[in-house]
């Protein structure tokens, strides 16, 4: 499995899409820091650790997960991996691990950008760095939420296998969940918003369990789809 994960990480490193997405995310964070972080009130700068660093990273990573999977089917680059790996679910698991790892790293980088901006503009006290547990929690929850969204996008791409169709499902699902109060922040596409915008100092965001559940369900369905292809081949 470790060899498969290394292979998937190499694929991500050697293709243009992930680098473009990472550059866009980091650039957006830097621009937000210049516009907001270097001039705003201290409380708004601290929000960068959660809402801005999270939402501006998590949902681009969800799109990256979709693209990473659908492009493999489009250009049939996934065929060699399936042919050389007896259990196709292992390929899916390796891809999920690679995307999650990218999400964690990118999340740490973007959150650190906000911490750096706060330190330069307002000093260490403004960022509450003395509250190590609170800062660690914000880093951890945001990184986990970003990673889960990336894996959710990957699973959706594996199920739908077409980037346009996956985007339609994503947009339609988000609109429906946002319009229905009973599903808002509880469905697969909006639970991440609750996780990434949560600013409580302690405890687990209510949307995290929902996001974990939906990601697991999506991965299971994707695994069944892959196995079905194996049986049909």
N, C-alpha and C positions, 0 to 999 in steps of 0.2 A: 504493500500500500504506500509506503514512503516513497518508493520509486515512481509510482503513479502521480503522487502529489508533486514531486519535484518536476516531473514532466509537464504537468499542468501549469505550474508556476513559470516554467520556461516558456510555455506557449504564451502566457500572459505578458511576460517580459519582452518577447520577441515580436509581438504584434503592436500595431500602432494604436488601436482603440483604447486599451487600458491606459497608455501613456497620455493620450489626448484627454481622456476622462479625468485622470489624476491632475493633469496640468490645469484643466478647467476648474476643478474643485478648489485647488490651492489658490488659483488666481482670484476666484470669487471670494474666498475667505480673506485674502489680502485686501481686496477692494472694500469689503465690508469693514475690515479693521480700520482702513484709512478714513472711510466715511463715518463710521459709527464708533469703532473701538478707540480711536485716538482722540475723539472729541466729546463723546457722550458722557453721561453720568456713570458713576462707578457700577451701579447695579446693572445697567445695560451692558457694560463690558463683561461682567460676570456671566450674564446670560449666554455669552458666546460659547461657554463651556458646554452648554446643553443645546438649546434651540438652534442657534445658528451653525455651530460646528456639526451638530447632528443632522438636521434636515438638509443642509447644503451638501452633506456628504452621503447620507444614507440613501436618498432617492436617486442621485446619480449612480450610486453603486448598484441599486436595484436595476437600473437601465443597463449598466455594464454587465450584470449577471444575465439578463435577457439576451443581450447582444452576443456575449461570449458563447452562449449555447446555440442560439439560432444560426449564427454565422458558421459554426462547425457543421451543422446540417446543410446549410446552403451550399457551402463549398466542398462538402463531403470529406473534410479533414478529420472527422470523427471516426470514419470507417477503419483506418489502421488501428486506432486504439481499441475499437470493438473486436477487430479480428485477432489482436494479440492478447486480449484479456478474456479469459474464460467467462467470468461473471461480469456482465455489463454494469451491474449496480456499483461495482468497485470504481469504474470510470466516473460514474455520476458522483460518488462519494468523494473521489479525489478532486474533481472539479469544484465541488462545494467547499472542500477544505481550502483550496487555493483561493477562491473568491473571498471566503471568510477571512483568510490571512491578509489579503490585500485591504479588505475593509477595516480590519483592526489597525493596521499600520497607517492607513490614510486618516482614520479617525484620530489617532494619537497625534499625527502631524497637524491636522487642522485645529484640534483643541489647544495644542501648544502654541499655535499662532496667536490665538486669543489670549492665552496666558501671557505671552510675550508682549502683546500690545498693551495689556492691562498693567504689566510691570513698568513699561516705558512711560505710559501716560499717567498712571495713578499710584504706582508703587506696590510693594508686596501686600500691604495691609488691605488694599482695595480688592485684591483677588482672594483674600482669606486663605492664603497658602498655609497659614499656621493651623488651619483645620484640615490636617492631612487626610483624615478619613472621608470628609465631605468631598474634597477634591478627587480623591481616589475613586469614590463612588461615582462621581460625575463622569470621570474618564471611563470607568469600567462599564457603566450602563450605556453610555453613548456608543462606545466601541462595540458592545454586544448588539445593540440595536442596529447599528450600521452593518455589522457582519450578517445578522439575520436577514436584513432586507436584501443584501447581495445574494444570499443563498435562495431566498424566496424568488428573486428574479431569475436565477439560474434554473430553478425547478419549473417555473412558468415557461421558460424558453424550451425546456426539455419536453414539456407536455404539448405546447402549441407548435413549436418548431418553425415558426414564422415570426419575424420581428414585428411586422406590421400588425398581424393578428394579436400578438402579445401586447402591443401598445394599446390596441383597441380594448382588450380585456382589462388592462390596467386602468385606463382612463374611465371606462364605463363602470368598473367596479368601484373606483374611488368616488365617482359622482353618486352612485347609488348608495354607498355606505354613508357618505356625507349628508345625503338627503334624508335618510332614515335614522331617526334618533336612536332607535334600539340597536342599530348596527354601527353607529358612529364610534370610532376609536376601539371597536371590538372586532371588526372584520380584518381580512388579510392585508388590505391596502391602506387602511387608516390607523390601525393599531400602532404602527411604527411612529406616527405623528405624536401619539400620546407618550410613547416611550422617550422620544428624542426631545420633547418639549417639557418633560417633567423636571421641576426644579426643587423638589423637596430634598431636604438634607439627609433624610433617613428613609429606610424601607425600599420596597421594590415598586416601580411604577405599575399601576393596574394593567396597562396595556402590554406589559412584557410577557405575561403568561399567554395572552391571546396571540401575540406575535410568534412566540415559540411554538404554540400549538399549530397555527396555520402554516408555519414554515415546515414543521414536521409532516403535516398532512400533504402539503405540496410535494415534498421530497418522496413520500411514500407513493403518491400517484405517479410521479415521474419515474420511480423505480419500476412500477408495474407496467408503464408504457414501454420502457426499455426492454423489460423481460418479454413482453408480448411480441416485440419485434424479433427478439432472439428465437422465440418459439416458431414464428412464422417464416424465419429465414431457412 
